[in-house]
Amino acid sequence: MILCIDAGNTNIKYGIFQKNKLLASFRVATDYKKTCDEYGVTLINMLMCKNIKVTDLQGVIISSVVPSLNYTILHMCKSYLHLDAILVGAGTKTGHNIRTDSPKEVGSDRIVNNVAAIAKYGVPLIVIDFGTATTFNVINSKKEFIGGVISAGVRGALDSLVNGTAKLPKVELEMPKSAIAKNTITNMQAGILLGTAGAVQYIVKKIKAELNEENVKVVATGGFSNLIAHEVQCIEYIDRQLTLNGLNILYHLNTKKEEKSS
């Protein structure tokens, strides 16, 4: 079994794969103050809940956009799983070229999403990740990541609105029934969610025009992908496990190990 860890700004997602099949997944809140031991105990307990033994794990791969946690998570893997983890970064084989001004600046989560999307959906494509930030990755027909867009995430937009005003409340993020909202809560929901949907529709239209290629597929992932995708016409696929699947692909691409059968 292979353990894939996606360390994001809001959550850390874990996925356990056996022969390319996702057997289990879970997430915990990202906490910069937690120690290696705290993360380790949580992971062991979660594995036990999924009836997975530590000795069943043969390898670990990590994607992280939180550099301050990298040592903690790597040390946790060594101390609690007795495995040296692969950390996705410069030098990692990805199977596609990065044609941006500064390839080393590209977040590992974006690279991992590209890997999974190319393998599953083919090229050319646009990958939209509705996470802490909303990112758009553009991959041309030559399997080259040529750039994209980073915009404010849905929850970040809500936090900014609430923190920047004296009377607006923290609201549940759900799609309002109408764009003409009748109260403060639905007004905020309409502004944030319909505003994001409108931005997505426009950005995808502009990207497709500049890319100028036929049959460009649009794939959405991330926590708010379902909510936004159902409000726009441009998103063709919703894949909530895209990042974990990409990590599993990268693990096998960067090792020669064959998984043992359970």
C-alpha positions as a Markdown table, in Angstrom:
| # | Residue | x | y | z |
|---|---|---|---|---|
| 1 | Met | 0.0 | 0.0 | 0.0 |
| 2 | Ile | 1.1 | 3.5 | -0.7 |
| 3 | Leu | 0.3 | 6.5 | 1.5 |
| 4 | Cys | -0.3 | 9.8 | -0.3 |
| 5 | Ile | -0.3 | 13.0 | 1.8 |
| 6 | Asp | -1.5 | 16.4 | 0.4 |
| 7 | Ala | -0.6 | 19.1 | 2.9 |
| 8 | Gly | -2.6 | 22.2 | 2.1 |
| 9 | Asn | -3.1 | 25.5 | 3.8 |
| 10 | Thr | -6.5 | 24.5 | 5.3 |
| 11 | Asn | -6.4 | 20.7 | 5.5 |
| 12 | Ile | -4.0 | 17.8 | 5.2 |
| 13 | Lys | -5.5 | 15.0 | 3.1 |
| 14 | Tyr | -4.4 | 11.4 | 3.3 |
| 15 | Gly | -5.1 | 8.7 | 0.8 |
| 16 | Ile | -4.1 | 5.0 | 0.9 |
| 17 | Phe | -3.7 | 3.2 | -2.5 |
| 18 | Gln | -3.4 | -0.5 | -3.3 |
| 19 | Lys | -2.6 | -1.3 | -6.9 |
| 20 | Asn | -3.8 | 2.1 | -8.0 |
| 21 | Lys | -7.1 | 1.8 | -6.2 |
| 22 | Leu | -8.0 | 4.3 | -3.5 |
| 23 | Leu | -8.8 | 2.2 | -0.5 |
| 24 | Ala | -9.4 | 4.9 | 2.1 |
| 25 | Ser | -9.0 | 8.7 | 2.5 |
| 26 | Phe | -9.4 | 11.1 | 5.4 |
| 27 | Arg | -8.4 | 14.6 | 6.3 |
| 28 | Val | -7.3 | 16.6 | 9.3 |
| 29 | Ala | -7.1 | 20.4 | 9.8 |
| 30 | Thr | -3.7 | 21.9 | 9.1 |
| 31 | Asp | -2.2 | 23.1 | 12.4 |
| 32 | Tyr | 1.2 | 24.8 | 12.3 |
| 33 | Lys | 1.6 | 24.4 | 16.1 |
| 34 | Lys | 1.3 | 20.6 | 16.1 |
| 35 | Thr | 4.4 | 18.5 | 16.6 |
| 36 | Cys | 5.6 | 15.4 | 14.7 |
| 37 | Asp | 4.2 | 13.3 | 17.6 |
| 38 | Glu | 0.8 | 14.8 | 17.5 |
| 39 | Tyr | 0.5 | 14.3 | 13.7 |
| 40 | Gly | 1.9 | 10.8 | 14.1 |
| 41 | Val | -0.6 | 9.7 | 16.7 |
| 42 | Thr | -3.5 | 11.1 | 14.8 |
| 43 | Leu | -2.4 | 9.3 | 11.6 |
| 44 | Ile | -1.9 | 6.0 | 13.4 |
| 45 | Asn | -5.4 | 6.3 | 15.0 |
| 46 | Met | -6.9 | 7.1 | 11.6 |
| 47 | Leu | -5.2 | 4.1 | 10.0 |
| 48 | Met | -6.6 | 1.9 | 12.7 |
| 49 | Cys | -10.1 | 3.2 | 12.1 |
| 50 | Lys | -9.7 | 2.2 | 8.5 |
| 51 | Asn | -8.3 | -1.3 | 9.5 |
| 52 | Ile | -4.9 | -0.5 | 7.9 |
| 53 | Lys | -1.7 | -1.7 | 9.6 |
| 54 | Val | 1.4 | 0.5 | 9.5 |
| 55 | Thr | 3.3 | -2.6 | 8.3 |
| 56 | Asp | 1.0 | -2.7 | 5.2 |
| 57 | Leu | 2.4 | 0.6 | 4.0 |
| 58 | Gln | 5.3 | 0.3 | 1.6 |
| 59 | Gly | 5.9 | 3.9 | 0.6 |
| 60 | Val | 4.9 | 7.5 | 1.2 |
| 61 | Ile | 4.7 | 10.5 | -1.1 |
| 62 | Ile | 4.0 | 14.1 | 0.0 |
| 63 | Ser | 2.8 | 17.2 | -1.8 |
| 64 | Ser | 3.0 | 20.3 | 0.4 |
| 65 | Val | 2.3 | 24.0 | 0.0 |
| 66 | Val | 3.2 | 24.6 | 3.6 |
| 67 | Pro | 7.0 | 24.7 | 3.8 |
| 68 | Ser | 7.0 | 25.2 | 7.5 |
| 69 | Leu | 5.4 | 21.8 | 8.0 |
| 70 | Asn | 7.6 | 19.8 | 5.6 |
| 71 | Tyr | 10.1 | 18.8 | 8.3 |
| 72 | Thr | 7.4 | 17.8 | 10.7 |
| 73 | Ile | 5.6 | 15.6 | 8.2 |
| 74 | Leu | 8.7 | 14.0 | 6.9 |
| 75 | His | 9.9 | 13.3 | 10.4 |
| 76 | Met | 6.5 | 11.9 | 11.3 |
| 77 | Cys | 6.7 | 9.4 | 8.4 |
| 78 | Lys | 10.2 | 8.3 | 9.5 |
| 79 | Ser | 9.3 | 8.0 | 13.2 |
| 80 | Tyr | 5.8 | 6.5 | 13.0 |
| 81 | Leu | 5.8 | 4.7 | 9.7 |
| 82 | His | 9.5 | 3.9 | 9.4 |
| 83 | Leu | 9.5 | 5.1 | 5.8 |
| 84 | Asp | 11.5 | 7.7 | 4.0 |
| 85 | Ala | 8.9 | 9.8 | 2.2 |
| 86 | Ile | 9.2 | 11.4 | -1.3 |
| 87 | Leu | 8.5 | 15.1 | -1.2 |
| 88 | Val | 7.3 | 16.4 | -4.5 |
| 89 | Gly | 9.5 | 19.3 | -5.7 |
| 90 | Ala | 12.4 | 20.1 | -8.0 |
| 91 | Gly | 13.8 | 17.0 | -9.5 |
| 92 | Thr | 10.6 | 15.0 | -9.2 |
| 93 | Lys | 9.7 | 13.2 | -12.5 |
| 94 | Thr | 6.3 | 14.4 | -13.6 |
| 95 | Gly | 5.8 | 13.3 | -17.2 |
| 96 | His | 5.0 | 16.8 | -18.4 |
| 97 | Asn | 7.0 | 19.9 | -19.0 |
| 98 | Ile | 6.6 | 23.2 | -17.1 |
| 99 | Arg | 6.8 | 26.1 | -19.5 |
| 100 | Thr | 6.4 | 29.0 | -17.1 |
| 101 | Asp | 8.8 | 31.9 | -16.3 |
| 102 | Ser | 9.9 | 30.2 | -13.0 |
| 103 | Pro | 9.1 | 26.5 | -12.9 |
| 104 | Lys | 10.5 | 26.2 | -9.3 |
| 105 | Glu | 7.8 | 28.6 | -8.1 |
| 106 | Val | 4.9 | 26.4 | -9.2 |
| 107 | Gly | 3.2 | 24.8 | -6.3 |
| 108 | Ser | 3.5 | 21.1 | -5.9 |
| 109 | Asp | -0.3 | 20.7 | -5.6 |
| 110 | Arg | -0.7 | 22.2 | -9.1 |
| 111 | Ile | 1.9 | 19.9 | -10.5 |
| 112 | Val | 0.2 | 16.9 | -8.9 |
| 113 | Asn | -3.2 | 17.9 | -10.2 |
| 114 | Asn | -1.8 | 18.2 | -13.7 |
| 115 | Val | -0.3 | 14.7 | -13.6 |
| 116 | Ala | -3.6 | 13.1 | -12.6 |
| 117 | Ala | -5.7 | 15.2 | -15.1 |
| 118 | Ile | -3.4 | 14.4 | -18.0 |
| 119 | Ala | -3.4 | 10.7 | -17.2 |
| 120 | Lys | -7.2 | 10.5 | -16.8 |
| 121 | Tyr | -8.6 | 13.1 | -19.2 |
| 122 | Gly | -6.0 | 13.8 | -21.8 |
| 123 | Val | -4.9 | 17.1 | -23.3 |
| 124 | Pro | -5.4 | 20.0 | -23.9 |
| 125 | Leu | -7.1 | 20.8 | -20.6 |
| 126 | Ile | -7.7 | 23.4 | -17.9 |
| 127 | Val | -7.6 | 22.2 | -14.3 |
| 128 | Ile | -9.4 | 24.3 | -11.7 |
| 129 | Asp | -8.7 | 23.7 | -8.0 |
| 130 | Phe | -11.2 | 25.3 | -5.6 |
| 131 | Gly | -9.1 | 25.2 | -2.5 |
| 132 | Thr | -7.8 | 27.9 | -0.1 |
| 133 | Ala | -7.0 | 29.7 | -3.4 |
| 134 | Thr | -8.7 | 29.1 | -6.7 |
| 135 | Thr | -6.2 | 28.1 | -9.3 |
| 136 | Phe | -6.4 | 27.5 | -13.0 |
| 137 | Asn | -3.8 | 25.3 | -14.7 |
| 138 | Val | -3.5 | 25.4 | -18.5 |
| 139 | Ile | -1.9 | 22.3 | -20.2 |
| 140 | Asn | -1.6 | 22.4 | -24.0 |
| 141 | Ser | -1.8 | 19.6 | -26.5 |
| 142 | Lys | 2.0 | 19.0 | -26.1 |
| 143 | Lys | 1.5 | 18.1 | -22.4 |
| 144 | Glu | 3.1 | 21.4 | -21.4 |
| 145 | Phe | 2.0 | 23.4 | -18.4 |
| 146 | Ile | 2.1 | 26.9 | -19.9 |
| 147 | Gly | 0.7 | 28.9 | -17.0 |
| 148 | Gly | -2.6 | 29.8 | -15.4 |
| 149 | Val | -4.4 | 31.9 | -12.9 |
| 150 | Ile | -4.4 | 32.2 | -9.1 |
| 151 | Ser | -7.4 | 34.0 | -7.6 |
| 152 | Ala | -8.9 | 34.3 | -4.1 |
| 153 | Gly | -10.5 | 31.2 | -2.8 |
| 154 | Val | -14.2 | 31.0 | -1.9 |
| 155 | Arg | -13.7 | 30.8 | 1.9 |
| 156 | Gly | -11.0 | 33.4 | 1.8 |
| 157 | Ala | -13.4 | 35.8 | 0.0 |
| 158 | Leu | -15.9 | 35.2 | 2.8 |
| 159 | Asp | -13.3 | 35.8 | 5.5 |
| 160 | Ser | -12.2 | 39.0 | 3.8 |
| 161 | Leu | -15.8 | 40.2 | 3.6 |
| 162 | Val | -16.6 | 39.4 | 7.2 |
| 163 | Asn | -13.3 | 40.7 | 8.7 |
| 164 | Gly | -13.5 | 43.9 | 6.7 |
| 165 | Thr | -16.9 | 44.9 | 7.8 |
| 166 | Ala | -18.5 | 45.6 | 11.2 |
| 167 | Lys | -22.0 | 44.1 | 10.7 |
| 168 | Leu | -21.7 | 41.3 | 8.2 |
| 169 | Pro | -21.9 | 37.8 | 9.8 |
| 170 | Lys | -20.1 | 34.6 | 9.1 |
| 171 | Val | -22.4 | 32.5 | 6.9 |
| 172 | Glu | -22.8 | 29.0 | 5.7 |
| 173 | Leu | -21.5 | 28.7 | 2.1 |
| 174 | Glu | -24.4 | 27.3 | 0.1 |
| 175 | Met | -25.8 | 28.3 | -3.3 |
| 176 | Pro | -28.7 | 30.8 | -2.9 |
| 177 | Lys | -31.9 | 30.0 | -4.8 |
| 178 | Ser | -31.9 | 33.4 | -6.5 |
| 179 | Ala | -29.4 | 36.1 | -7.5 |
| 180 | Ile | -31.9 | 38.6 | -6.2 |
| 181 | Ala | -31.3 | 37.9 | -2.5 |
| 182 | Lys | -33.8 | 38.9 | 0.1 |
| 183 | Asn | -31.7 | 39.0 | 3.3 |
| 184 | Thr | -28.1 | 39.7 | 4.4 |
| 185 | Ile | -27.1 | 36.0 | 4.5 |
| 186 | Thr | -28.4 | 35.2 | 1.0 |
| 187 | Asn | -27.0 | 38.5 | -0.3 |
| 188 | Met | -23.5 | 37.4 | 0.9 |
| 189 | Gln | -23.9 | 33.9 | -0.5 |
| 190 | Ala | -25.0 | 35.2 | -3.9 |
| 191 | Gly | -22.1 | 37.7 | -4.0 |
| 192 | Ile | -19.4 | 35.2 | -3.1 |
| 193 | Leu | -20.6 | 32.0 | -4.8 |
| 194 | Leu | -22.3 | 33.5 | -7.9 |
| 195 | Gly | -19.4 | 36.0 | -8.2 |
| 196 | Thr | -16.9 | 33.1 | -8.2 |
| 197 | Ala | -19.0 | 31.2 | -10.7 |
| 198 | Gly | -19.1 | 34.2 | -13.0 |
| 199 | Ala | -15.4 | 34.7 | -12.7 |
| 200 | Val | -14.7 | 31.1 | -13.5 |
| 201 | Gln | -16.9 | 31.2 | -16.6 |
| 202 | Tyr | -15.1 | 34.4 | -17.8 |
| 203 | Ile | -11.6 | 33.2 | -17.0 |
| 204 | Val | -12.1 | 29.9 | -18.8 |
| 205 | Lys | -13.5 | 31.7 | -21.8 |
| 206 | Lys | -10.4 | 34.0 | -22.0 |
| 207 | Ile | -8.0 | 31.0 | -21.5 |
| 208 | Lys | -9.6 | 29.0 | -24.3 |
| 209 | Ala | -9.4 | 32.0 | -26.6 |
| 210 | Glu | -5.7 | 32.5 | -25.9 |
| 211 | Leu | -4.9 | 28.8 | -26.0 |
| 212 | Asn | -6.6 | 28.5 | -29.4 |
| 213 | Glu | -6.8 | 24.7 | -29.4 |
| 214 | Glu | -9.7 | 22.4 | -30.0 |
| 215 | Asn | -11.5 | 20.1 | -27.6 |
| 216 | Val | -10.1 | 21.7 | -24.4 |
| 217 | Lys | -11.4 | 19.8 | -21.4 |
| 218 | Val | -12.1 | 21.5 | -18.1 |
| 219 | Val | -11.7 | 19.6 | -14.9 |
| 220 | Ala | -12.6 | 20.9 | -11.4 |
| 221 | Thr | -11.3 | 19.6 | -8.0 |
| 222 | Gly | -11.1 | 20.9 | -4.5 |
| 223 | Gly | -13.6 | 21.5 | -1.7 |
| 224 | Phe | -15.9 | 23.8 | -3.5 |
| 225 | Ser | -15.8 | 22.2 | -6.9 |
| 226 | Asn | -19.3 | 20.6 | -6.7 |
| 227 | Leu | -20.9 | 23.8 | -5.5 |
| 228 | Ile | -19.4 | 26.0 | -8.3 |
| 229 | Ala | -19.4 | 23.5 | -11.1 |
| 230 | His | -23.1 | 23.0 | -11.0 |
| 231 | Glu | -23.5 | 26.8 | -11.6 |
| 232 | Val | -21.4 | 27.1 | -14.7 |
| 233 | Gln | -21.5 | 25.4 | -18.1 |
| 234 | Cys | -17.8 | 25.3 | -18.8 |
| 235 | Ile | -16.8 | 22.6 | -16.3 |
| 236 | Glu | -17.1 | 19.1 | -17.8 |
| 237 | Tyr | -15.6 | 17.0 | -15.0 |
| 238 | Ile | -15.6 | 17.1 | -11.2 |
| 239 | Asp | -12.8 | 15.0 | -9.6 |
| 240 | Arg | -12.5 | 15.5 | -5.9 |
| 241 | Gln | -9.7 | 12.9 | -5.6 |
| 242 | Leu | -7.5 | 14.4 | -8.4 |
| 243 | Thr | -4.6 | 15.4 | -6.1 |
| 244 | Leu | -4.4 | 12.0 | -4.3 |
| 245 | Asn | -4.5 | 10.2 | -7.6 |
| 246 | Gly | -1.8 | 12.4 | -9.0 |
| 247 | Leu | 0.4 | 11.6 | -6.0 |
| 248 | Asn | -0.1 | 7.9 | -6.5 |
| 249 | Ile | 0.9 | 8.2 | -10.1 |
| 250 | Leu | 4.0 | 10.2 | -9.2 |
| 251 | Tyr | 5.1 | 7.7 | -6.6 |
| 252 | His | 5.2 | 4.9 | -9.1 |
| 253 | Leu | 6.8 | 7.2 | -11.7 |
| 254 | Asn | 9.6 | 8.0 | -9.3 |
| 255 | Thr | 10.2 | 4.6 | -7.8 |
| 256 | Lys | 10.8 | 1.1 | -9.3 |
| 257 | Lys | 9.1 | -0.6 | -6.4 |
| 258 | Glu | 6.3 | -3.1 | -7.1 |
| 259 | Glu | 3.5 | -3.2 | -4.5 |
| 260 | Lys | 2.9 | -6.4 | -2.6 |
| 261 | Ser | -0.5 | -7.9 | -2.7 |
| 262 | Ser | -2.4 | -7.8 | 0.7 |
